[in-house]
Amino acid sequence: MALQVFGYDSDERELWQIPEVCQFMQDLHRKWKYWFFFASHEVPTLSVLEACILGAEQVSPGVQKVDTAKSQRYFAECAEAMNRLFERFDFPWEENDRIGAGIMKVYQDRATRQ
């Protein structure tokens, strides 16, 4: 899944800098925390979601930083939600490991850009 937000193409701000986009993402996250299972790791969906949900600061053009403690709690929440899906639907844990490796790559790539 790749999440897209339309209607802000003429806005120079990043999505995570637009309060109404962040509010929408925060409201959605309170109701649905399965991002790690469904979100694509090939596009910046996970990074943009996290920045919108947790708040971020601009480090350099195109690079944002999220508070580490908040990010760790968010990561644990989303990982736990993904694990619940695997348990509930008896998905193979090898697939959980594969998805987890992709998520870790997203986080590691982000860390190297900061």
MOPAC internal coordinates of N, CA, C and O (Angstrom, degrees):
PM7 1SCF
backbone

  N    0.0000 0     0.00 0     0.00 0    0    0    0
  C    1.4430 1     0.00 0     0.00 0    1    0    0
  C    1.5207 1   107.92 1     0.00 0    2    1    0
  O    1.2310 1   121.04 1   -46.79 1    3    2    1
  N    1.2938 1   115.61 1   133.21 1    3    2    1
  C    1.4619 1   122.26 1   172.37 1    5    3    2
  C    1.5230 1   106.63 1  -118.85 1    6    5    3
  O    1.2310 1   120.53 1   -53.44 1    7    6    5
  N    1.2900 1   116.60 1   126.56 1    7    6    5
  C    1.4521 1   121.77 1  -178.10 1    9    7    6
  C    1.5227 1   109.31 1   -90.71 1   10    9    7
  O    1.2310 1   120.44 1   -48.73 1   11   10    9
  N    1.3159 1   116.76 1   131.27 1   11   10    9
  C    1.4544 1   121.38 1   178.07 1   13   11   10
  C    1.5138 1   109.33 1  -124.19 1   14   13   11
  O    1.2310 1   121.09 1   -36.05 1   15   14   13
  N    1.3243 1   115.52 1   143.95 1   15   14   13
  C    1.4568 1   122.08 1   177.77 1   17   15   14
  C    1.5240 1   106.93 1  -122.21 1   18   17   15
  O    1.2310 1   120.58 1   -57.50 1   19   18   17
  N    1.3181 1   116.50 1   122.50 1   19   18   17
  C    1.4498 1   121.34 1  -179.01 1   21   19   18
  C    1.5185 1   110.64 1  -106.01 1   22   21   19
  O    1.2310 1   120.95 1   -22.51 1   23   22   21
  N    1.3184 1   115.79 1   157.49 1   23   22   21
  C    1.4550 1   121.54 1   175.23 1   25   23   22
  C    1.5147 1   113.77 1   104.78 1   26   25   23
  O    1.2310 1   120.23 1   179.37 1   27   26   25
  N    1.3266 1   117.16 1    -0.63 1   27   26   25
  C    1.4599 1   120.73 1  -177.58 1   29   27   26
  C    1.5260 1   112.21 1  -123.23 1   30   29   27
  O    1.2310 1   120.44 1  -160.58 1   31   30   29
  N    1.3293 1   116.77 1    19.42 1   31   30   29
  C    1.4624 1   120.47 1  -177.13 1   33   31   30
  C    1.5321 1   112.72 1   -61.00 1   34   33   31
  O    1.2310 1   120.33 1   147.13 1   35   34   33
  N    1.3093 1   116.98 1   -32.87 1   35   34   33
  C    1.4676 1   119.38 1  -179.41 1   37   35   34
  C    1.5309 1   112.21 1   -87.07 1   38   37   35
  O    1.2310 1   119.95 1   174.89 1   39   38   37
  N    1.3061 1   117.70 1    -5.11 1   39   38   37
  C    1.4662 1   122.75 1   178.32 1   41   39   38
  C    1.5305 1   108.47 1   -83.37 1   42   41   39
  O    1.2310 1   120.31 1   -52.58 1   43   42   41
  N    1.3111 1   117.01 1   127.42 1   43   42   41
  C    1.4669 1   121.01 1  -177.38 1   45   43   42
  C    1.5272 1   112.79 1   -76.21 1   46   45   43
  O    1.2310 1   120.04 1   164.76 1   47   46   45
  N    1.3269 1   117.53 1   -15.24 1   47   46   45
  C    1.4563 1   120.43 1  -178.97 1   49   47   46
  C    1.5223 1   111.11 1   -73.42 1   50   49   47
  O    1.2310 1   121.49 1   -24.82 1   51   50   49
  N    1.3260 1   114.75 1   155.18 1   51   50   49
  C    1.4611 1   120.84 1   170.90 1   53   51   50
  C    1.5322 1   107.04 1   -72.60 1   54   53   51
  O    1.2310 1   120.03 1   -22.84 1   55   54   53
  N    1.3287 1   117.55 1   157.16 1   55   54   53
  C    1.4669 1   120.26 1  -179.29 1   57   55   54
  C    1.5169 1   112.08 1   -55.82 1   58   57   55
  O    1.2310 1   120.11 1   140.50 1   59   58   57
  N    1.3312 1   117.39 1   -39.50 1   59   58   57
  C    1.4586 1   120.80 1  -177.90 1   61   59   58
  C    1.5231 1   112.73 1   -70.76 1   62   61   59
  O    1.2310 1   120.18 1   174.47 1   63   62   61
  N    1.3273 1   117.26 1    -5.53 1   63   62   61
  C    1.4648 1   121.94 1   176.92 1   65   63   62
  C    1.5305 1   112.22 1   -99.91 1   66   65   63
  O    1.2310 1   120.16 1   179.08 1   67   66   65
  N    1.3235 1   117.29 1    -0.92 1   67   66   65
  C    1.4647 1   122.01 1  -177.28 1   69   67   66
  C    1.5309 1   108.24 1  -102.26 1   70   69   67
  O    1.2310 1   119.95 1   -68.94 1   71   70   69
  N    1.3278 1   117.69 1   111.06 1   71   70   69
  C    1.4694 1   121.20 1  -173.37 1   73   71   70
  C    1.5248 1   115.02 1   -53.81 1   74   73   71
  O    1.2310 1   119.35 1   137.51 1   75   74   73
  N    1.3270 1   118.85 1   -42.49 1   75   74   73
  C    1.4617 1   119.14 1  -177.15 1   77   75   74
  C    1.5298 1   111.82 1   -70.15 1   78   77   75
  O    1.2310 1   119.63 1   149.53 1   79   78   77
  N    1.3203 1   118.30 1   -30.47 1   79   78   77
  C    1.4697 1   121.13 1   174.86 1   81   79   78
  C    1.5332 1   109.01 1   -68.17 1   82   81   79
  O    1.2310 1   120.99 1   134.44 1   83   82   81
  N    1.3204 1   115.70 1   -45.56 1   83   82   81
  C    1.4679 1   119.76 1   179.39 1   85   83   82
  C    1.5178 1   111.27 1   -62.07 1   86   85   83
  O    1.2310 1   120.03 1   138.47 1   87   86   85
  N    1.3193 1   117.54 1   -41.53 1   87   86   85
  C    1.4667 1   121.12 1   179.16 1   89   87   86
  C    1.5205 1   110.73 1   -61.75 1   90   89   87
  O    1.2310 1   120.52 1   136.88 1   91   90   89
  N    1.3349 1   116.60 1   -43.12 1   91   90   89
  C    1.4566 1   120.64 1   178.06 1   93   91   90
  C    1.5312 1   110.74 1   -60.95 1   94   93   91
  O    1.2310 1   120.28 1   132.88 1   95   94   93
  N    1.3332 1   117.07 1   -47.12 1   95   94   93
  C    1.4688 1   121.29 1  -179.46 1   97   95   94
  C    1.5304 1   111.25 1   -64.09 1   98   97   95
  O    1.2310 1   120.29 1   140.27 1   99   98   97
  N    1.3157 1   117.05 1   -39.73 1   99   98   97
  C    1.4667 1   121.02 1   178.57 1  101   99   98
  C    1.5227 1   110.80 1   -64.37 1  102  101   99
  O    1.2310 1   120.49 1   136.40 1  103  102  101
  N    1.3242 1   116.68 1   -43.60 1  103  102  101
  C    1.4746 1   120.78 1   177.67 1  105  103  102
  C    1.5239 1   110.49 1   -62.58 1  106  105  103
  O    1.2310 1   120.39 1   136.62 1  107  106  105
  N    1.3212 1   116.85 1   -43.38 1  107  106  105
  C    1.4582 1   121.17 1   178.93 1  109  107  106
  C    1.5289 1   110.81 1   -63.25 1  110  109  107
  O    1.2310 1   120.31 1   137.45 1  111  110  109
  N    1.3206 1   117.00 1   -42.55 1  111  110  109
  C    1.4669 1   121.09 1  -179.16 1  113  111  110
  C    1.5301 1   111.69 1   -64.02 1  114  113  111
  O    1.2310 1   120.02 1   144.59 1  115  114  113
  N    1.3194 1   117.57 1   -35.41 1  115  114  113
  C    1.4704 1   119.59 1   178.29 1  117  115  114
  C    1.5339 1   110.93 1   -62.25 1  118  117  115
  O    1.2310 1   120.59 1   150.75 1  119  118  117
  N    1.3199 1   116.47 1   -29.25 1  119  118  117
  C    1.4707 1   121.33 1  -177.12 1  121  119  118
  C    1.5271 1   113.43 1   -97.26 1  122  121  119
  O    1.2310 1   119.99 1   160.01 1  123  122  121
  N    1.3349 1   117.63 1   -19.99 1  123  122  121
  C    1.4696 1   121.33 1  -171.18 1  125  123  122
  C    1.5195 1   109.14 1  -152.29 1  126  125  123
  O    1.2310 1   120.02 1   -68.03 1  127  126  125
  N    1.3174 1   117.57 1   111.97 1  127  126  125
  C    1.4661 1   122.05 1  -173.52 1  129  127  126
  C    1.5305 1   113.43 1  -113.73 1  130  129  127
  O    1.2310 1   119.87 1  -156.27 1  131  130  129
  N    1.3139 1   117.85 1    23.73 1  131  130  129
  C    1.4721 1   121.43 1  -172.97 1  133  131  130
  C    1.5257 1   113.72 1   -92.80 1  134  133  131
  O    1.2310 1   120.56 1  -149.24 1  135  134  133
  N    1.3250 1   116.53 1    30.76 1  135  134  133
  C    1.4662 1   121.43 1  -176.36 1  137  135  134
  C    1.5298 1   112.05 1   -58.06 1  138  137  135
  O    1.2310 1   120.00 1   135.91 1  139  138  137
  N    1.3145 1   117.61 1   -44.09 1  139  138  137
  C    1.4575 1   120.03 1  -173.66 1  141  139  138
  C    1.5225 1   111.93 1   -63.08 1  142  141  139
  O    1.2310 1   119.99 1   145.88 1  143  142  141
  N    1.3019 1   117.63 1   -34.12 1  143  142  141
  C    1.4548 1   120.83 1  -179.44 1  145  143  142
  C    1.5291 1   111.58 1   -75.51 1  146  145  143
  O    1.2310 1   120.12 1   138.69 1  147  146  145
  N    1.3204 1   117.37 1   -41.31 1  147  146  145
  C    1.4581 1   120.74 1  -170.68 1  149  147  146
  C    1.5279 1   115.31 1   -98.37 1  150  149  147
  O    1.2310 1   119.27 1   151.08 1  151  150  149
  N    1.3183 1   119.00 1   -28.92 1  151  150  149
  C    1.4726 1   120.95 1  -173.34 1  153  151  150
  C    1.5258 1   111.75 1   -75.00 1  154  153  151
  O    1.2310 1   121.27 1   -40.39 1  155  154  153
  N    1.3057 1   115.17 1   139.61 1  155  154  153
  C    1.4574 1   121.24 1   177.10 1  157  155  154
  C    1.5240 1   110.09 1   -64.57 1  158  157  155
  O    1.2310 1   121.33 1   -36.18 1  159  158  157
  N    1.3116 1   115.05 1   143.82 1  159  158  157
  C    1.4642 1   120.54 1   175.59 1  161  159  158
  C    1.5223 1   110.65 1   -96.99 1  162  161  159
  O    1.2310 1   120.55 1   178.66 1  163  162  161
  N    1.3252 1   116.55 1    -1.34 1  163  162  161
  C    1.4642 1   121.93 1  -176.12 1  165  163  162
  C    1.5340 1   112.60 1   -91.87 1  166  165  163
  O    1.2310 1   120.15 1   163.24 1  167  166  165
  N    1.2912 1   117.32 1   -16.76 1  167  166  165
  C    1.4670 1   122.03 1   178.77 1  169  167  166
  C    1.5254 1   107.04 1  -122.65 1  170  169  167
  O    1.2310 1   119.67 1   -14.75 1  171  170  169
  N    1.3278 1   118.24 1   165.25 1  171  170  169
  C    1.4717 1   119.54 1  -173.45 1  173  171  170
  C    1.5294 1   115.51 1   -75.69 1  174  173  171
  O    1.2310 1   119.70 1  -156.86 1  175  174  173
  N    1.3233 1   118.18 1    23.14 1  175  174  173
  C    1.4637 1   120.93 1  -176.98 1  177  175  174
  C    1.5211 1   112.23 1   -53.14 1  178  177  175
  O    1.2310 1   119.75 1   129.57 1  179  178  177
  N    1.3349 1   118.08 1   -50.43 1  179  178  177
  C    1.4690 1   120.75 1  -176.16 1  181  179  178
  C    1.5273 1   112.09 1   -62.48 1  182  181  179
  O    1.2310 1   119.97 1   137.94 1  183  182  181
  N    1.3072 1   117.66 1   -42.06 1  183  182  181
  C    1.4709 1   120.98 1  -179.30 1  185  183  182
  C    1.5249 1   111.54 1   -67.66 1  186  185  183
  O    1.2310 1   120.57 1   138.27 1  187  186  185
  N    1.3252 1   116.52 1   -41.73 1  187  186  185
  C    1.4700 1   120.13 1   179.61 1  189  187  186
  C    1.5245 1   110.01 1   -67.14 1  190  189  187
  O    1.2310 1   120.41 1   136.70 1  191  190  189
  N    1.3249 1   116.82 1   -43.30 1  191  190  189
  C    1.4685 1   120.13 1   177.68 1  193  191  190
  C    1.5250 1   110.99 1   -57.75 1  194  193  191
  O    1.2310 1   120.82 1   130.17 1  195  194  193
  N    1.3198 1   116.03 1   -49.83 1  195  194  193
  C    1.4570 1   119.62 1  -178.64 1  197  195  194
  C    1.5209 1   111.18 1   -59.48 1  198  197  195
  O    1.2310 1   120.02 1   135.69 1  199  198  197
  N    1.3267 1   117.57 1   -44.31 1  199  198  197
  C    1.4638 1   120.78 1   179.80 1  201  199  198
  C    1.5254 1   111.16 1   -63.08 1  202  201  199
  O    1.2310 1   120.18 1   140.55 1  203  202  201
  N    1.3296 1   117.27 1   -39.45 1  203  202  201
  C    1.4709 1   120.64 1   178.49 1  205  203  202
  C    1.5195 1   111.25 1   -68.76 1  206  205  203
  O    1.2310 1   120.40 1   137.42 1  207  206  205
  N    1.3105 1   116.84 1   -42.58 1  207  206  205
  C    1.4579 1   121.56 1  -175.26 1  209  207  206
  C    1.5236 1   111.69 1   -72.45 1  210  209  207
  O    1.2310 1   120.49 1   139.17 1  211  210  209
  N    1.3294 1   116.67 1   -40.83 1  211  210  209
  C    1.4665 1   120.49 1  -173.72 1  213  211  210
  C    1.5199 1   114.18 1   -99.35 1  214  213  211
  O    1.2310 1   120.38 1   162.74 1  215  214  213
  N    1.2949 1   116.88 1   -17.26 1  215  214  213
  C    1.4618 1   120.31 1  -172.22 1  217  215  214
  C    1.5174 1   108.60 1    87.70 1  218  217  215
  O    1.2310 1   120.49 1   -30.87 1  219  218  217
  N    1.3090 1   116.67 1   149.13 1  219  218  217
  C    1.4595 1   120.45 1  -176.67 1  221  219  218
  C    1.5186 1   109.33 1  -150.37 1  222  221  219
  O    1.2310 1   121.68 1   -10.23 1  223  222  221
  N    1.3225 1   114.40 1   169.77 1  223  222  221
  C    1.4581 1   120.31 1   172.78 1  225  223  222
  C    1.5210 1   108.12 1  -128.22 1  226  225  223
  O    1.2310 1   121.19 1   -31.08 1  227  226  225
  N    1.3210 1   115.33 1   148.92 1  227  226  225
  C    1.4575 1   121.63 1  -179.21 1  229  227  226
  C    1.5227 1   109.03 1   -74.57 1  230  229  227
  O    1.2310 1   120.19 1   -54.87 1  231  230  229
  N    1.3238 1   117.24 1   125.13 1  231  230  229
  C    1.4606 1   122.27 1   176.76 1  233  231  230
  C    1.5209 1   109.23 1   -95.39 1  234  233  231
  O    1.2310 1   120.73 1   133.67 1  235  234  233
  N    1.3056 1   116.20 1   -46.33 1  235  234  233
  C    1.4597 1   123.98 1   175.79 1  237  235  234
  C    1.5215 1   106.08 1  -157.28 1  238  237  235
  O    1.2310 1   119.58 1    -9.43 1  239  238  237
  N    1.3232 1   118.41 1   170.57 1  239  238  237
  C    1.4667 1   118.63 1  -179.11 1  241  239  238
  C    1.5324 1   112.12 1   -53.99 1  242  241  239
  O    1.2310 1   121.02 1   -55.79 1  243  242  241
  N    1.3287 1   115.65 1   124.21 1  243  242  241
  C    1.4526 1   121.48 1   179.15 1  245  243  242
  C    1.5161 1   115.41 1    80.11 1  246  245  243
  O    1.2310 1   120.07 1  -178.82 1  247  246  245
  N    1.3341 1   117.48 1     1.18 1  247  246  245
  C    1.4679 1   121.10 1  -178.71 1  249  247  246
  C    1.5187 1   108.86 1  -126.49 1  250  249  247
  O    1.2310 1   120.99 1   -54.55 1  251  250  249
  N    1.3339 1   115.72 1   125.45 1  251  250  249
  C    1.4549 1   121.33 1   178.77 1  253  251  250
  C    1.5249 1   109.72 1  -118.41 1  254  253  251
  O    1.2310 1   120.94 1   -21.85 1  255  254  253
  N    1.3183 1   115.82 1   158.15 1  255  254  253
  C    1.4567 1   121.57 1   178.83 1  257  255  254
  C    1.5204 1   108.60 1  -123.51 1  258  257  255
  O    1.2310 1   121.19 1   -44.51 1  259  258  257
  N    1.3349 1   115.33 1   135.49 1  259  258  257
  C    1.4577 1   122.55 1   178.41 1  261  259  258
  C    1.5212 1   107.73 1  -112.23 1  262  261  259
  O    1.2310 1   120.15 1   -35.67 1  263  262  261
  N    1.3153 1   117.32 1   144.33 1  263  262  261
  C    1.4558 1   122.23 1   177.44 1  265  263  262
  C    1.5326 1   109.75 1   -53.44 1  266  265  263
  O    1.2310 1   120.53 1   -50.29 1  267  266  265
  N    1.3274 1   116.59 1   129.71 1  267  266  265
  C    1.4623 1   121.80 1  -174.57 1  269  267  266
  C    1.5269 1   112.59 1   -60.92 1  270  269  267
  O    1.2310 1   119.77 1   134.82 1  271  270  269
  N    1.3160 1   118.04 1   -45.18 1  271  270  269
  C    1.4734 1   120.57 1  -178.75 1  273  271  270
  C    1.5280 1   110.77 1   -63.65 1  274  273  271
  O    1.2310 1   120.20 1   136.58 1  275  274  273
  N    1.3255 1   117.23 1   -43.42 1  275  274  273
  C    1.4631 1   120.71 1   177.53 1  277  275  274
  C    1.5259 1   110.21 1   -62.91 1  278  277  275
  O    1.2310 1   120.69 1   138.44 1  279  278  277
  N    1.3264 1   116.29 1   -41.56 1  279  278  277
  C    1.4588 1   120.94 1  -179.43 1  281  279  278
  C    1.5264 1   111.12 1   -63.35 1  282  281  279
  O    1.2310 1   120.14 1   140.13 1  283  282  281
  N    1.3128 1   117.34 1   -39.87 1  283  282  281
  C    1.4686 1   120.56 1   179.19 1  285  283  282
  C    1.5227 1   111.34 1   -65.05 1  286  285  283
  O    1.2310 1   120.13 1   139.10 1  287  286  285
  N    1.3323 1   117.35 1   -40.90 1  287  286  285
  C    1.4651 1   120.40 1   177.60 1  289  287  286
  C    1.5304 1   110.86 1   -65.26 1  290  289  287
  O    1.2310 1   120.96 1   136.68 1  291  290  289
  N    1.3314 1   115.76 1   -43.32 1  291  290  289
  C    1.4684 1   121.39 1   178.40 1  293  291  290
  C    1.5272 1   110.00 1   -61.02 1  294  293  291
  O    1.2310 1   120.48 1   134.28 1  295  294  293
  N    1.3264 1   116.68 1   -45.72 1  295  294  293
  C    1.4626 1   121.84 1   179.16 1  297  295  294
  C    1.5266 1   109.99 1   -58.67 1  298  297  295
  O    1.2310 1   120.11 1   133.38 1  299  298  297
  N    1.3209 1   117.39 1   -46.62 1  299  298  297
  C    1.4696 1   121.45 1  -179.54 1  301  299  298
  C    1.5294 1   111.04 1   -62.91 1  302  301  299
  O    1.2310 1   120.19 1   137.82 1  303  302  301
  N    1.3384 1   117.23 1   -42.18 1  303  302  301
  C    1.4680 1   121.79 1   178.30 1  305  303  302
  C    1.5203 1   111.60 1   -59.34 1  306  305  303
  O    1.2310 1   121.05 1   131.62 1  307  306  305
  N    1.3380 1   115.60 1   -48.38 1  307  306  305
  C    1.4625 1   120.54 1  -176.97 1  309  307  306
  C    1.5237 1   111.47 1   -70.17 1  310  309  307
  O    1.2310 1   120.24 1   142.36 1  311  310  309
  N    1.3239 1   117.15 1   -37.64 1  311  310  309
  C    1.4695 1   120.67 1   177.81 1  313  311  310
  C    1.5251 1   109.88 1   -65.40 1  314  313  311
  O    1.2310 1   120.61 1   137.89 1  315  314  313
  N    1.3205 1   116.45 1   -42.11 1  315  314  313
  C    1.4683 1   120.39 1   178.34 1  317  315  314
  C    1.5278 1   110.58 1   -62.36 1  318  317  315
  O    1.2310 1   119.95 1   138.05 1  319  318  317
  N    1.3283 1   117.70 1   -41.95 1  319  318  317
  C    1.4697 1   121.06 1   178.72 1  321  319  318
  C    1.5249 1   110.03 1   -62.62 1  322  321  319
  O    1.2310 1   120.23 1   137.83 1  323  322  321
  N    1.3343 1   117.16 1   -42.17 1  323  322  321
  C    1.4560 1   120.15 1   178.52 1  325  323  322
  C    1.5244 1   110.61 1   -63.64 1  326  325  323
  O    1.2310 1   120.37 1   136.96 1  327  326  325
  N    1.3119 1   116.90 1   -43.04 1  327  326  325
  C    1.4663 1   120.30 1   179.52 1  329  327  326
  C    1.5321 1   111.39 1   -62.06 1  330  329  327
  O    1.2310 1   120.56 1   142.56 1  331  330  329
  N    1.3319 1   116.54 1   -37.44 1  331  330  329
  C    1.4670 1   119.55 1   177.56 1  333  331  330
  C    1.5308 1   111.35 1   -61.88 1  334  333  331
  O    1.2310 1   120.34 1   141.65 1  335  334  333
  N    1.3379 1   116.96 1   -38.35 1  335  334  333
  C    1.4618 1   120.05 1   176.36 1  337  335  334
  C    1.5220 1   110.89 1   -61.63 1  338  337  335
  O    1.2310 1   120.71 1   136.46 1  339  338  337
  N    1.3235 1   116.24 1   -43.54 1  339  338  337
  C    1.4615 1   119.58 1  -179.40 1  341  339  338
  C    1.5207 1   111.04 1   -64.40 1  342  341  339
  O    1.2310 1   120.66 1   139.92 1  343  342  341
  N    1.3076 1   116.35 1   -40.08 1  343  342  341
  C    1.4683 1   119.58 1   178.74 1  345  343  342
  C    1.5264 1   111.16 1   -68.25 1  346  345  343
  O    1.2310 1   120.66 1   133.25 1  347  346  345
  N    1.3046 1   116.34 1   -46.75 1  347  346  345
  C    1.4688 1   120.26 1  -175.36 1  349  347  346
  C    1.5271 1   112.46 1   -63.79 1  350  349  347
  O    1.2310 1   120.66 1   139.47 1  351  350  349
  N    1.3318 1   116.34 1   -40.53 1  351  350  349
  C    1.4643 1   120.16 1  -175.44 1  353  351  350
  C    1.5297 1   112.88 1  -102.98 1  354  353  351
  O    1.2310 1   120.76 1  -172.38 1  355  354  353
  N    1.3068 1   116.15 1     7.62 1  355  354  353
  C    1.4637 1   122.41 1   177.61 1  357  355  354
  C    1.5305 1   112.11 1    52.95 1  358  357  355
  O    1.2310 1   120.99 1  -136.58 1  359  358  357
  N    1.3335 1   115.71 1    43.42 1  359  358  357
  C    1.4596 1   120.85 1   175.01 1  361  359  358
  C    1.5257 1   108.72 1   -70.96 1  362  361  359
  O    1.2310 1   119.79 1   -26.63 1  363  362  361
  N    1.3192 1   118.00 1   153.37 1  363  362  361
  C    1.4717 1   120.10 1   179.61 1  365  363  362
  C    1.5390 1   111.16 1   -68.07 1  366  365  363
  O    1.2310 1   120.78 1   -47.48 1  367  366  365
  N    1.3153 1   116.12 1   132.52 1  367  366  365
  C    1.4584 1   120.90 1  -177.12 1  369  367  366
  C    1.5209 1   112.57 1   -66.95 1  370  369  367
  O    1.2310 1   120.12 1   160.41 1  371  370  369
  N    1.3242 1   117.37 1   -19.59 1  371  370  369
  C    1.4659 1   120.27 1   174.75 1  373  371  370
  C    1.5272 1   110.02 1   -62.59 1  374  373  371
  O    1.2310 1   121.25 1   143.50 1  375  374  373
  N    1.3257 1   115.21 1   -36.50 1  375  374  373
  C    1.4657 1   120.25 1   177.98 1  377  375  374
  C    1.5304 1   109.96 1   -68.29 1  378  377  375
  O    1.2310 1   120.23 1   142.16 1  379  378  377
  N    1.3113 1   117.17 1   -37.84 1  379  378  377
  C    1.4619 1   121.51 1   175.40 1  381  379  378
  C    1.5250 1   109.47 1   -59.12 1  382  381  379
  O    1.2310 1   120.74 1   135.99 1  383  382  381
  N    1.3366 1   116.20 1   -44.01 1  383  382  381
  C    1.4692 1   120.51 1   178.54 1  385  383  382
  C    1.5247 1   111.12 1   -62.77 1  386  385  383
  O    1.2310 1   120.30 1   138.96 1  387  386  385
  N    1.3377 1   117.03 1   -41.04 1  387  386  385
  C    1.4610 1   120.89 1  -179.93 1  389  387  386
  C    1.5264 1   111.20 1   -64.18 1  390  389  387
  O    1.2310 1   120.93 1   134.48 1  391  390  389
  N    1.3234 1   115.82 1   -45.52 1  391  390  389
  C    1.4647 1   120.05 1   178.53 1  393  391  390
  C    1.5230 1   109.87 1   -64.41 1  394  393  391
  O    1.2310 1   120.55 1   136.53 1  395  394  393
  N    1.3223 1   116.56 1   -43.47 1  395  394  393
  C    1.4635 1   120.68 1   178.64 1  397  395  394
  C    1.5130 1   112.19 1   -58.78 1  398  397  395
  O    1.2310 1   120.04 1   140.42 1  399  398  397
  N    1.3274 1   117.52 1   -39.58 1  399  398  397
  C    1.4662 1   120.94 1   177.89 1  401  399  398
  C    1.5305 1   110.57 1   -63.96 1  402  401  399
  O    1.2310 1   120.31 1   140.92 1  403  402  401
  N    1.3335 1   117.02 1   -39.08 1  403  402  401
  C    1.4630 1   120.57 1   177.31 1  405  403  402
  C    1.5170 1   112.03 1   -64.94 1  406  405  403
  O    1.2310 1   120.77 1   140.30 1  407  406  405
  N    1.3163 1   116.13 1   -39.70 1  407  406  405
  C    1.4653 1   120.55 1   178.48 1  409  407  406
  C    1.5202 1   110.24 1   -66.04 1  410  409  407
  O    1.2310 1   120.49 1   136.81 1  411  410  409
  N    1.3129 1   116.67 1   -43.19 1  411  410  409
  C    1.4658 1   120.27 1   178.71 1  413  411  410
  C    1.5275 1   110.80 1   -61.46 1  414  413  411
  O    1.2310 1   120.28 1   143.48 1  415  414  413
  N    1.3200 1   117.07 1   -36.52 1  415  414  413
  C    1.4683 1   120.65 1   177.19 1  417  415  414
  C    1.5227 1   110.63 1   -63.59 1  418  417  415
  O    1.2310 1   120.40 1   137.80 1  419  418  417
  N    1.3280 1   116.85 1   -42.20 1  419  418  417
  C    1.4657 1   120.60 1   177.67 1  421  419  418
  C    1.5289 1   109.64 1   -58.47 1  422  421  419
  O    1.2310 1   120.47 1   133.47 1  423  422  421
  N    1.3340 1   116.71 1   -46.53 1  423  422  421
  C    1.4612 1   120.76 1  -178.72 1  425  423  422
  C    1.5243 1   111.71 1   -68.07 1  426  425  423
  O    1.2310 1   119.74 1   141.31 1  427  426  425
  N    1.3165 1   118.11 1   -38.69 1  427  426  425
  C    1.4639 1   121.28 1   178.61 1  429  427  426
  C    1.5243 1   110.97 1   -67.45 1  430  429  427
  O    1.2310 1   120.63 1   137.97 1  431  430  429
  N    1.3313 1   116.39 1   -42.03 1  431  430  429
  C    1.4733 1   119.62 1   178.00 1  433  431  430
  C    1.5171 1   110.29 1   -61.77 1  434  433  431
  O    1.2310 1   120.49 1   139.75 1  435  434  433
  N    1.3136 1   116.67 1   -40.25 1  435  434  433
  C    1.4557 1   120.43 1   178.91 1  437  435  434
  C    1.5155 1   110.80 1   -64.42 1  438  437  435
  O    1.2310 1   120.17 1   138.11 1  439  438  437
  N    1.3191 1   117.27 1   -41.89 1  439  438  437
  C    1.4671 1   122.05 1  -179.01 1  441  439  438
  C    1.5220 1   111.10 1   -62.94 1  442  441  439
  O    1.2310 1   119.94 1   144.49 1  443  442  441
  N    1.3180 1   117.72 1   -35.51 1  443  442  441
  C    1.4590 1   119.81 1  -179.49 1  445  443  442
  C    1.5175 1   111.89 1   -73.65 1  446  445  443
  O    1.2310 1   119.41 1   158.01 1  447  446  445
  N    1.3341 1   118.72 1   -21.99 1  447  446  445
  C    1.4584 1   121.92 1   177.93 1  449  447  446
  C    1.5218 1   112.42 1   -82.11 1  450  449  447
  O    1.2310 1   119.93 1   161.74 1  451  450  449
  N    1.3206 1   117.74 1   -18.26 1  451  450  449
  C    1.4788 1   120.13 1  -175.03 1  453  451  450
  C    1.5024 1   111.89 1   -83.01 1  454  453  451
  O    1.2310 1   120.10 1   180.00 1  455  454  453

